[in-house]
Amino acid sequence: MIATLLLSAAFAQGKPAPGVELKPAKPGGPAITNDMVVARAADQLGLEADLAVGIKEGLELLFLRKYEETREHFLAVEKRHPGTGLGSVADVLVWQALMMENFDFKFDKQYWVASKAARKDLDAALKVEGRDAWEHFLMAGVTGIESIHTMRQSHYLSALNLAFEAMDHIEQTRKLSPDYTDLKLADGMYNYWRTVVTDSAPMLPKFDDHKQEGIAQMQEVETGGIFLGPPSTLSLAFTWLEENDKGQAMASCMKNRRAYPDNVINNLVLGSLHVSNRKYSSALGVFDEILEDSPSNKRARYWRGLSLHKSGRLDEAMVDYKTYLGFDYMEDYQRAQAWYRVGQIHEAKKAYADAVAAYDEAVKVDGHKVAKKNADALRARKKAGEISF
């Protein structure tokens, strides 16, 4: 468990938005109170008090993984504030959350129906005067999610075009509401990850090192954002992982865990951190919690198997791996990795024929290089008479 000092240090590095006095978050609670949400939403976006609180409370339900309640809540808010498009936008968020919990595309069709509806609703809203900054911000979110979803499906050109569209809406929001704090999450992610990507791909146009600037921007939203504090914390967890700072990554995950203990996405990151730190008992506790909250979750099953595997509990690990491989809607790299792990267990138990078969399956699925190397090595040992199968 990470020291409280590390978590305090993460908060201390954030910068307050201009003219705003930030108060420390209550342990396990949202970053700012409803009164602060109302004041900032009115000042920065011109949103009515009831609408601002309704949005904040709906997002809290989403982070708490109360998905049906999230939908019902946003529909009720939209009924009180017609023409806001919140019902369809909520559907986009819920379908994406369900897919991100498994890193799959199981609800791809439902997601695109919801995203098309959200675009239509927001286009209509933008034709009506008022709330334009907020509506452009929502449209940036909808198109940005489309870009990420499309990129995950390896449609890179389409994803890039959607990213440009999202950036256009971000700039429209900034033009209309330059002091809107939550915009800095997009700025921070852009500054940090563009630096990372360009540093690793020399063929891309040079981009100066803006990583620290990006981190500071994300931290500012984490402590002072109106609606996007928790997503900023999760974004920072991935950032600290990229920085190889497991302590800060753990602190970010634990902050969200205290406020949203059943959030599967955050808990998957937390559990994987425990695995990388060789805290297998702690990891198993997290993955077991995920499976209580979401019994059909695939990724928790894989990570649970890996925790058992690393603990030397091979038979139990095999059960989880085989259960995992029985699921549908899995990416090729995920299935290949699971077959590779199955091969490792068979090899450890000297069941060499089964090991080679599993490794070959991993290679067949997506050309898994390490599995091929292991299979070739076992065949070479057989040929040399060192083993038989």
Salt bridges, closest charged atoms under 4 A:
GLU48 OE2 - ARG131 NH2 2.82
ASP50 OD2 - ARG80 NE 2.88
ASP50 OD2 - HIS81 NE2 2.74
GLU60 OE2 - LYS56 NZ 3.98
GLU68 OE1 - ARG71 NH1 3.70
ASP91 OD1 - ARG71 NE 2.79
GLU101 OE2 - ARG65 NE 2.71
ASP104 OD2 - LYS298 NZ 2.49
ASP108 OD1 - HIS149 NE2 2.63
GLU146 OE1 - ARG119 NH2 2.94
GLU165 OE2 - ARG119 NH1 2.89
GLU171 OE2 - ARG174 NH2 3.29
ASP187 OD1 - ARG174 NH2 2.76
GLU213 OE1 - HIS210 ND1 2.75
GLU220 OE2 - LYS184 NZ 2.90
GLU222 OE2 - LYS255 NZ 3.56
GLU243 OE2 - LYS211 NZ 3.34
ASP288 OD1 - ARG304 NE 2.65
GLU289 OE2 - ARG257 NH2 2.71
ASP315 OD1 - LYS349 NZ 2.45
GLU316 OE1 - ARG313 NH2 2.87
ASP320 OD1 - ARG301 NH1 2.73
ASP320 OD2 - ARG304 NH1 2.71
ASP360 OD2 - ARG379 NH2 2.47
GLU361 OE1 - LYS364 NZ 3.46
ASP376 OD2 - LYS372 NZ 2.91
GLU386 OE1 - ARG381 NE 3.30
